[in-house]
Amino acid sequence: MWLNGDHLPDRDNAGKLASYLGAEIYDALGLPRPNPYLQKINKIFENLSSDHQRKLAKDAERYEANKLSKIPKQRKTSANK
């Protein structure tokens, strides 16, 4: 059914298919391939204390805010006015 586009396998079955068939299953299902770094963080995250989980989340937010603050602002040109 999923090959015909009538139904997609649930997350557990998609994971089983990916283990058996390899990463190409994501292409067949039209899903983005999982980020290996994010998968590693997800595995570790569940084993952290809630305090460490909060700290990691805050650090990620701080990193993102810092990254965005370093993006140069666009200069106004006659086309932007």
N, C-alpha and C positions, 0 to 999 in steps of 0.2 A: 504494500500500500504506500510506503514512503517513497519508493522509486517512482510511483505514478503521481506523487504530490497530494495524495488523498489524506495522508496522516504521517506525522513525524514520530520517530521513537522517543520515548521519554528519556530524561537525562541519564538514568542508570543504564538503559539499554544502549543508548548512543555511546556511553563510555565503554561498555562491553564490546560493541562493534568496533570502536576505535582501537581497543586493545588487540582485537583479533585481526582486523584489516589494516591497521596503521592509520596515520594521520590523514590519509586521503579520504577517509570517511567524512571528515568535516567539509571537504570540497563537494562530495556527493550530496551531502545534506544542505549545502549552501550556508554553512555556519562558519564563522571565523575560527581559525585555528587558535587553540589556547596558548596564552603566553606562558612559557616555561617558568619565568621568574615569578609571575603571579601565582602559578600553581604551587610553587615552593613556599611562597609566603602564606598561601591559604592553608597548607598542611601544617606549617609551624604555628600559625596564628591560633588555631583551636587549642593548642597545648599551652599557650601562654596564660598567665594569670590575667584577670580582668584589668588590673592596674597596668600591666605591660601592654595589653591590647589597646587601652586608652592612650598610653604614651606613644605607641607606634602610629596610631591614627592621627594624633596631634602632630607628630613629626612629619607625617606625610602631608598634612594640611599646610604646615609651615613651609615645607619644601616647595609645594605648589605655589603658595603665595609669594615666596621669594623669587621663584622662577618667573612668575608673571610680572613682578615688579621690575625685573631686569630687561623686559622687552622694550625696545626703544619706541617712543611715541612717534606716530606718523607726522611728518611736517606738513603743514597746510600749504597747498599749492593753489594756483588759480582754479584748477579743476575741482578741488575739494571745497571751495568756498561756497 
